[in-house]
């Protein structure tokens, strides 16, 4: 779940640049995988372990997707600024163990201090939270409701007819069942999806479901507090087996009922990849999928996706005490939720003079909800407002970004009307069409633990059966 850069890698030895007049090299594989994020990397390793040949095509210079870690050059402290926590389940433990990496429980107590501020004004806010008793009772009731639909732990496999509860805006759902106490926790565990009160309940529980509730006291993270180590190990293994193309993109494809042909631009030359199966793990937005010759059916499904925006960063010279973490709440709004776009959280990192800052955007049809420069300017303005409103607590400084990352488009989802009209059945029915399979957050959830389970239980059994 939510929340360094890996070293640049030398070119793969077998990709020797030919003379400009030479034809592209042809690579044959059982499975070609588009995207080296959580789903693409896990799928590649799982298929390799089953004895199948793969090639992962990743547009960046590293794999790992939203798992990003910044290492403070002054102290060497690693700061996970993307994916931070994993569920305490065998799938997660086995994957880390596969690379001889250890996990540790997320610390439940922090040595730092926490504050709630209204960043519109930079002022401290006194917010009354539900008691532990209220929270416990509400979550117990929430878990009992969710247990009616155990199939949702596997994917968006919905009953027919679809229960009205799953179509309700999440705020109304909580009010109906008297579990409003869970709303602040749900919002903090599931950022980036847009307004948490108006999102359909099904879309909220894709991440904030039984798996999260059952892991509350047992979330895991890398024992080194550097989750990118998992992808560094996977990257080294895939490069060593000629199974990874970095800084590479598909420019054209031919998908047929017999095989798949991909035309790929790499840093050194053009490649042709011929594979028995294609696995696409990047966001299922039509503007991302132009090189893949989408069918009318695929276009009609994917065009219904809307998305939020999520932006992560490490900021230096914030002017805040090094051990202070701030939650942005708004006075006078339901449950003190902020209006989006806005900063969710400013968090201490364990490295002096560095804070992580997380920012969200509202739901939209636009793949890029907000320009990155606008997000950066808004974050700096929030920090300056805090400094100005609290001269005795915060120091007046010039904040700077040590690193900034856009995770947009984030949390692909659809409207309640589309859910009711069978969107997820239509989405999952695309698996296998023209030897193409689909995986990732668009098909599972924005949660690595859930994606890996979805890969094992849903995607790979179908894909492997056809090889």
DRENGURO-698893 format. One record per residue: x, y negated, z negated of N, C-alpha, C, O in turn; residue in one letter. Coordinates in steps of 0.2 Angstrom, whole numbers, plus 5000, padded with zeros to 4 digits. Layout:
REM residues N
XYZXYZXYZXYZa;...
This chain:
REM residues 467
500450065000500050005000500449945000501049945000x;500049885001500449825001500949814995500949814989x;501549825001502049804997502249864994502749854990x;508149645018508049695020508049725026508149785028x;507949685028507949715035508449775035509049765032x;508349825039508849875040509349855045509249815049x;509949895044510449875049510349885056509949925058x;510649845060510549855067510849915069511349935066x;510549955074510850015076511150015083510949975087x;511750045083512050045090511550085095511150125093x;511650075101511250105106511350185106511850205104x;510850215108510850285108511350315113511350285119x;511750365111512250385116512050405123512450395128x;511450435123511250465129510950405134510850415140x;510850345131510550295135511150255138511250195136x;511550275143512050245146511850205152511450235156x;511950145152511650095157511950125164512550125165x;511450135169511650155175511750095180511550035178x;512050105185512050045190511350025192510950065192x;511349965194510649935195510249965200509649965201x;510650005205510250035210510050105208509750145212x;510350135203510150205201509450205198509150155195x;509150265200508450265197508350275190508950295187x;507850265187507750265179507850335177507750385181x;508150345171508250415169507550445166507150405164x;507450505167506850535165506950575159507450615159x;506550565154506550605148505950645147505450615148x;506050705145505450755144505350765137505850785133x;504750765134504650775127503950805127503550805131x;503850845121503250865120502750815118502150815120x;502950765114502550715112502950645112503450635109x;502650595115502850525115502450485110501850495110x;502750445106502450415100502550335101503150315102x;502050305101502050225102502050195095501550205092x;502550165093502550135086502950175081502850235080x;503450145078503850175072503650145066504050145061x;503050135064502850115058502650175053502950225055x;502250165049502150225044501850285047502050335046x;501350275052501050335055501550365060501550425061x;501850315064502250345070502850385067503050435069x;503150355062503750385059503550455055503850505057x;503050455051502850515048502650565053502850625052x;502250545058502050595064502750625067502750685068x;503150585069503750605072504150655068504350715070x;504250645061504650695057504250755056504550805056x;503550755055503150805054503150855061503250915060x;503150825066503150865073503850895074503950955076x;504350855072505050885072505150945068505450995070x;504850945062504850995057504451055059504651115057x;504051045064503651105067503951125073503651175076x;504551095075504851125081504651095087504851115093x;504351035087504151005094504650945095504950915090x;504750935101505150875103504750815104504250815106x;505050755101504650695101505150635104505750645104x;504850575105505250515106504750465104504150455106x;505050425099504650365096504950305100505550295101x;504450265102504550195106504350145101503750135100x;504850105099504750055094505049985097505649985099x;504649935096504849865099505349825095505649785098x;505349845089505849805084506549845084506649895087x;506949815080507649845080507649895074508249915072x;507149905071507149955065506449985065505949965068x;506350045062505650075061505450055053505850035049x;504850065052504550055045503950015045503650015040x;503849975051503249935051503149885045503649845044x;502649885041502549845036502949855030502949815025x;503349905030503749925024504449875026504849895030x;504449825022505049775023505349765016505049755011x;506049765016506349745010506949695011507349705016x;506849645007507449595007507949605002507749614996x;508549605003509049614998509349544997509649515001x;509349524991509649454989510349454990510749494986x;510649414994511349424995511749404989512349424989x;511549364984511849344979511949394973512449404970x;511449434972511449484967511349554969511549604966x;511149564976511049634978510449664976510349724978x;509949624973509349654971508849664977508749614981x;508649724978508149734984507449704982507249714976x;507049674986506449654985505949684990505949664996x;505549724988505049754993504449694994504149674989x;504349675000503949625001503349645006502949605008x;503349715007502749735011502449795007502049785003x;502549855009502249915006502649924999503249924999x;502249924994502549924987502449994984502850024981x;501750014984501550074980501350124984501050124990x;501450184981501150254984500750284979500850284973x;500250334982499850374977500250424975500750454978x;500150454969500450504966500150574968499750604965x;500350594974500050654977500550694981501150664982x;500450754982501050794985501250774991501850774993x;500850744996501050725002501550675002502050675005x;501550624997502050574996502650604993503150584996x;502550644988503150674985503550714990504150714990x;503250754994503550794998503950755004504450775006x;503650705006503950665011504650625009505150635012x;504550605003505150575000505750624998506350615000x;505450684996505950734994506250765001506850785001x;505950765006506150785013506850745014507250775018x;506850685012507550645013507950635007508350595007x;507850685002508150684996508150614992508650584989x;507550584993507450514989506950524983506550564984x;507150494978506750504972506250444971506250394974x;505650464968505150414966505150394959505350434955x;504850344957504750324950504050294949503850254954x;503750294943503150264942503250184942503750164940x;502750154945502750084945502750054938502250084934x;503150014935503149994928502449964927502149914931x;502149984921501449954919501549894916501049854915x;502149874913502249814909502749774912503249804914x;502649714912503149664915503449624910503149604905x;504149614910504449564906504349494907504549454903x;504049484913503949414915503249384912502949414908x;503049324914502449294912502049284918502249284924x;501349284917500849274922500449214921500249204915x;500249184926499849124925499349124931499449154936x;498749084930498249084935498149004936498048964932x;498248984943498248914945497748914951497648954955x;497448854951497048834957497548794962497648734960x;497748824967498248794971497948734975498348704979x;497348734975497048674979497248604975497348554979x;497348614969497548554965498248564961498548514959x;498448624961499148644957499048644950499548644946x;498348654948498248654940498148724938497848764941x;498348724931498148794928497448804927497048754926x;497248864927496548884927496348934921496748984921x;495848924917495748964912495149014915494548994915x;495349074916494849124919494749174914495149204911x;494149194913493949244908493849314913493449314917x;494249354911494249424915493749474911493649464905x;493549524914493149574911493549614906494149614906x;493249634900493649664895493749734898493549764903x;494249774894494449834896493849884896493849934900x;493449874891492849914891492349914897492149954899x;492249844899491849834904492149864911491849894915x;492849854911493149874917493149954918492949984923x;493249984912493250064912492550084914492450134918x;492050054911491350074912491150064920490850114923x;491350004922491249994929491550044934491250064939x;492250054933492550094937492350174937492350204942x;492150194931491850254930491250264935491150314938x;490850214934490150214939490350214946490050244950x;490850164948491050164955491350224957491150244963x;491750264953492050324955491450374956491450414961x;490950374952490350424953489950414959489750454962x;489950344961489550334967489950354973489650384978x;490650344973491050364979491050444979491150464985x;491050474974491050544974490450584978490550634980x;489950544980489450564984489650584991489350624994x;490250544993490450555000491150575000491650535002x;491350634998492050664997492350665004492950655004x;491950665010492250665016492650595018493050595022x;492450545014492750485016493550475013493850435015x;493650525009494350535007494850555012495450545012x;494550585018494950615023494950565029495450555032x;494450525030494350475035493650445035493250455031x;493550405040492850375041492350425044492050415049x;492250485040491850535043491150525039491050545033x;490650495042490050465039489550515039489450545044x;489050515034488450555034488050525039488050465041x;487550565042487050545046486350555043486150615042x;485950505042486050435043486550405038486750435033x;486850355040487350315036487050285030486550245031x;487250305024486950275018486950195018487450165020x;486450165016486350095016486850065012487150005013x;487050095006487550065002488250055005488550005004x;488450095010489050085014489050025018489550005021x;488450005020488349945025488249885021488349825024x;488149885015488049825011488649785011489249815010x;488649715011489249675009489449695002489049714997x;490149705001490349734995490149694989490049724983x;490149624989489849594983489149614981489049614975x;488749624986488049644985488049714982487649734978x;488449754985488449824983488649824975488349864971x;489149784973489349784966488849754962488749784956x;488449704964487949674960487349724960487049734954x;487149764965486649814965486749864960486349884956x;487449884959487549944954487849914948488049954943x;487849854947488049824940488749834939488949844933x;489249834944489949844943490349784946490849794948x;490049724945490449664947491149664943491549624946x;491249694938491849684934492449714938492949694937x;492249754943492849784947493049734953493649744956x;492749684954492849644960493549604960493849614965x;493749574954494449544954494949594955495449584959x;494949654952495449714954495449734961495949744964x;494849744964494749764971495049714975495449734980x;494949654974495249594978496049594978496349584983x;496249604972497049604971497349664974497949664976x;497049724974497349784977497249794984497549834988x;496749754987496649754994496649694998496049675000x;497149654998497249595001497249595009497349655011x;497049545012497149545019496549565023496649565030x;496049585020495449615024494949555025494449575028x;495049495023494549445023494249435017494449455012x;493649405017493249385011493049455008492649495011x;493249465002493049534999492349534997492049594996x;491949484997491249484995490849505001490249535000x;491049485007490549495013490749555017490349575022x;491349585016491549635020491149695019490949705013x;490949735024490549795022490849845017491449855017x;490449875013490749915008491149975011491749985008x;490950005016491350055019492050025021492550065019x;492149965023492749945025493249925019493849935019x;492949905014493249895007493549955005494149965002x;493150015005493350075001493850115006494050165003x;493950095012494450135016495150135012495450185012x;495250075009495850075005495650074997495950114994x;495250034995495050034988494550084986493950074985x;494750154987494250204986494450254980494850234976x;494250314981494350364975495150374974495350374969x;495550374980496250384979496550334975497050354971x;496350274976496750214972496450224965496850214960x;495850234964495550234957495850284953496050274947x;495950344956496250404953497050394952497350434948x;497350344955498050334954498250274950498850254950x;497750244947497850174944498450184939498850134939x;498450234935499050234930499650274932500050294928x;499650294939500150334941500450314948500750364951x;500350254950500650234956501450244956501750234951x;501750264962502450274963502750224968502450194972x;503450214967503850184971504450214972504650254968x;504950194976505550214977505950204970505950154967x;506350254968506750254962507250194962507450164957x;507450174968507950124969507550054970507850004971x;506850054970506449994971506649964978506649904979x;506750014983506849994990506550044994506850094996x;505950034996505550075000505750085007505650135010x;506150035009506450045016506950095017507150115022x;507250125011507750175011507350245015507750275018x;506750245014506350305017506450295024506550345028x;506350235027506350235034507050225037507250245043x;507550205033508250205035508450285036508850295041x;508250325032508450395032508050425038508450465042x;507450415039507050435045507350415051507450445056x;507550345052507850315058508550355059508650365065x;508950365054509550395056509450465059509850485063x;508950505056508850575059508550565066508750615070x;508150525067507850525074508350495079508350525084x;508750455077509250425082509750485083509950495089x;509950525078510350575079510150635084510450665087x;509450645084509150695088508850665095508450695098x;509150605096508850565103508150565103507850575108x;507850545097507050545097506850475095506250465093x;507250425096507050355095507350305100507950305101x;506850265102507050205106506850145103506350125102x;507350105101507250045097507249985102507549985108x;506949925100506949865105506749885112506949865117x;506249925112505949955118505249955118504849955113x;504949945124504249935125503949975132504349975137x;503449995131503050025137502849975141502449925139x;502949975148502749925152502149945157501749915159x;502050015157501550045162501550115160501950145157x;500950145161500850215159500350245164499950215167x;500450315165499950355169499750415164500150455163x;499150405162498850465157498350505161497850485164x;498550565162498050615165497850675161498050675155x;497450715164497250775160497850835160497750885156x;498350815163498950865163499550845159499850885156x;499650775159500250755155500250675155499750645157x;500750645152500750575152501450555154501950585153x;501450495158502050465161502050395158501650355159x;502650375155502750315152503350275156503850315157x;503250215157503850175160504050125154503650085152x;504650135152504950105146505550055148505950075151x;505449995145506049945146506449955139506149945134x;507049975140507549975134508049925134508149895140x;508449905129508949855130509449875135509849825137x;509549935137510149955141509849975148510249965153x;509249995149509050015156508250035155507950025150x;508050055161507350075161507350145161507750185163x;506750175157506750245156506050265159505550225159x;505950325161505350355162505250415157505750455157x;504750415153504650475149504050515151503450485152x;504150575152503550625153503450665147503850705145x;502850665145502650705139502050735140501550725144x;501950795136501350835136500750795133500250795135x;500950755127500450725123500750655122501350645121x;500250605121500450535119500050525112499450535111x;500450495107500150475101500250405100500850385100x;499750365100499750295099499650275092499050285090x;500050235089499950225082499950145080499950125075x;500050105086500050035085499350005084498850045085x;499149945082498549925081498049935087498349915093x;497449955087497049975092496649905095496049905095x;497049855096496749795099496949795107497449815109x;496449775111496549785118497149745121497449765126x;497249695118497849655120498449685119498949675122x;498549725114499149765112499149825117499749855118x;498649855120498549915123498549905131498349955134x;498749845133498649835141499049885145498849905150x;499649905142500149945147499850025147500150065151x;499250035143499050105143498450125147498150175146x;498250085152497750095156497150125153496950175154x;496850085148496250105145495650115149495550085154x;495350175147494750185150494150135148494250105143x;493650135152493050095150492750115143492550065139x;492750175142492550205135493050175130492750155125x;493650185131494150155126494050085125494050055119x;494050045130493949975129493249955126493249905121x;492749985127492149975124492149985116491749955113x;492550035114492650045107493049995104492949965099x;493649985107494149945104494049875103494249835099x;493649845108493449775108493049755102492949695101x;492749805099492349795093492749775087492449745082x;493349795087493749785081493849705080493949665084x;493749685073493949625071494549635066494649695064x;494849585064495449595059495549535054495349485056x;495849545049496149495045496849475046497049495052x;497149435042497849415043498149425036497849405031x;498749445036499149455030499849435031500149455036x;500149395027500849365028501249375022500949355016x;501849395022502249405016502849365017503149355023x;503149345012503749305012504149315005503849325000x;504849295006505249285000505449215001505749195006x;505349174995505449104995505949084990505849104984x;506449044992506949024987506848944985506448914989x;507048934979506948864977506248844976506048784978x;505848884973505148874972505048814967504448784967x;505448804963505348764957505048794951504948764946x;504848864952504448894947505048934942505548944945x;504848944936505248984932505349054935504949084938x;505949084934506149144938505649204936505549244940x;505449204930505049254928504249244928503949284925x;504049194931503349174932503049204938503349194943x;502449234937502049254943501349214943501149214937x;501149194948500549154948500049184953500149204959x;499449194950498849214954498449154956498349104952x;498249144963497849084965497149104964496849144968x;496749064960496049074959495749004960496148954960x;495149004962494748934963494248924958493848964957x;494248864955493748844950493048834954493048804960x;492548854952491848844955491648884960491148874964x;492048944962491848984967491649054963491849064958x;491249094967491049164964491649204962492049214967x;491649224956492249264954492949234954493449264954x;492849164955493549124956493949144962494549134962x;493649174967493949194973494149134977493749084978x;494749134980494949074985494549084991494349134994x;494449024994494249025001494849035006495449005005x;494749075011495349095016495349045022494749025024x;495949025024496549055023496849025016496648965014x;497349065013497649035007498149085004498149145006x;498449054999498949094996498649144991498249114987x;498749204991498549254986498949244979498649244974x;499549254980499949274974500749244975500949244981x;501049224970501749204970502049244964501849234959x;502449284966502749334961503449334960503849324964x;503649344954504349344952504649414955504249454956x;505249414956505549464960506149504956506349554958x;506349474950506949504947507549474949508049484946x;507549434955508149404957508049324956507549294957x;508549294953508449224951508349184957508649194962x;507849134956507749084962507449114968507349084973x;507149174967506749204973506049224970505949254965x;505549204974504849234973504549254979504749234985x;504149314979503749334985503149294985502849274980x;502949274991502249244992501849284997502049295002x;501249294995500749334999500149285001499949244997x;500049285008499549245010499049275015499249325018x;498349255015497849295019497449245023497449185022x;497149275028496749235033496049275033496049335032x;495549235035494949265036494849315042495249315046x;494349355042494149395047494049355054493749305054x;494249385059494249355066494249405071494549455070x;494049385077494149425083494849415086495149455090x;495249365084495849345086496449385083496449395077x;496849415088497349465085497849425081498049455076x;497949365083498349315078497949265075497749215078x;497749275069497249235066497449165065497049115066x;498049155063498349085061499049085064499449135063x;499349035067500049025069500449025063500349005057x;501049065063501449075058501749005055501749005049x;501848955059502048895056501548855052501748825047x;500948875053500348845049500348875042500248845037x;500448945042500548985036501048955032501048945026x;501648955035502248925031502148855028502348845023x;501848815032501748745030501248745024501348705019x;500748785024500248795019500548815012500448795007x;501048865013501348895007501848845004501848834998x;502248805008502648755005502248705002502448674997x;501648685005501248635002500948654995500848614991x;500748714995500548744988501048744983500948714977x;501648754985502248754980502348684978502448664972x;502348634983502448564981501948534976502048494972x;501248564978500748534974500848564966500648524962x;501048624966501148654959501748604955501648594949x;502248594959502748554956502548484954502648454948x;502148454958501848384957501348384951501348334947x;500948434950500448434945500748464938500348454933x;501348484938501648514932502348494931502748534931x;502448434931503148404930503548434924504148434924x;503148444919503548474913503648544913504048564909x;503348584918503448654918503848674924504248724924x;503748644930504048664936504548604938504448544937x;505048624942505548584944505448554951505148594955x;505548494953505448474959506048494964506548474963x;505848534969506348564973506148554980505548534982x;506548584985506348594992506348664993506848694995x;505748694993505648774994505948785001505748745006x;506248845002506448875008506248945009506248985004x;506148965015505949035016506649075017507049065022x;506749125013507249175014507149225019507549235023x;506449235020506249285025505449275025505149265020x;505149285031504449275032504249325037504549345042x;503649365036503449415040502649405041502349405036x;502449415047501749415049501549485049501849525053x;501049505046500749575047500049575050499649615050x;499949515054499349515058499549545065500049545068x;498949585068498349585065498249635059498649695060x;497949625054497949665048497249685047496749655048x;497149745044496549775042496049775047495549745047x;496149815053495649815058494949845055495049895052x;494449815057493749835054493249815059493349785064x;492649835057492049815061491449795057491549795051x;490949765060490349745056489949795054489949855056x;489449785049489049835047488549855052488449915053x;488349815057487949835063488349885067488049935069x;488949875068489349925072489449985069489450045072x;489549985062489550045058488950085059488950145060x;488350055058487750085058487550115065487250165066x;487850085070487750105077488250165079488350175085x;488650185074489050245076489750235078490050275081x;490050175076490650155078491250205077491550225081x;491250235071491750275069491750345072492250375073x;491150365073491050425077491350415084491650465087x;491150355087491450345094492150335094492550365098x;492450305089493150295088493550365088494050375091x;493250405083493650475083493550515089493950565090x;492950505092492850545098493350535104493450575109x;493750485103494250465108494850515108495250515112x;494950545102495550595101495550645107495150685108x;496150645110496250695115496150675122496350715127x;495750625123495550605130496250585134496650545132x;496250615140496850605144497550625140497950585141x;497550675136498150695132498350635127498950635126x;497950595125498050545121497750545114497150565114x;498150545109497950545102498050475098498550445101x;497750465093497750405090497850405082497550455079x;498250365079498450365072498550295070498650255074x;498650295063498850225060498250195056497750225055x;498350135054497950095050497250085053496750085050x;497250085060496650065064496150125063495550125063x;496450185062496050245062495950275055495550315054x;496450255050496450285044496250225039495650215037x;496750195036496750135032497450105031497950135033x;497450045029498050005028498350025021498449995016x;498550095021498850125015499250185018498950225020x;499950185016500350235019500150305016500150355020x;499950305010499850375007499250405011499150465013x;498750355012498150385016498250395023498050445026x;498750355026498950375033499250445034499150475038x;499650455029500050525029499550575028499650635032x;499150575024498650625023498150635029498050685031x;497950575032497550575038497950615044497650645048x;498650595044499050625049499050705049498950745053x;499150725042499150805041498550835042498450895045x;497950805040497350835040496950825046496450875047x;497050775050496550755055496950755062496750795067x;497450715062497750705069498150765071498050785077x;498650785067499150835070498850895071499050935076x;498350925067498050985069497750985076497751035080x;497450925078497150925085497650915090497650955095x;498150875089498650865094499050935095499150955101x;499250965089499651025090499351085093499551125097x;498651085092498251135095498251135103498151185106x;498451075106498451065113499151075116499151075122x;499651085112500351095115500451165117501051185119x;
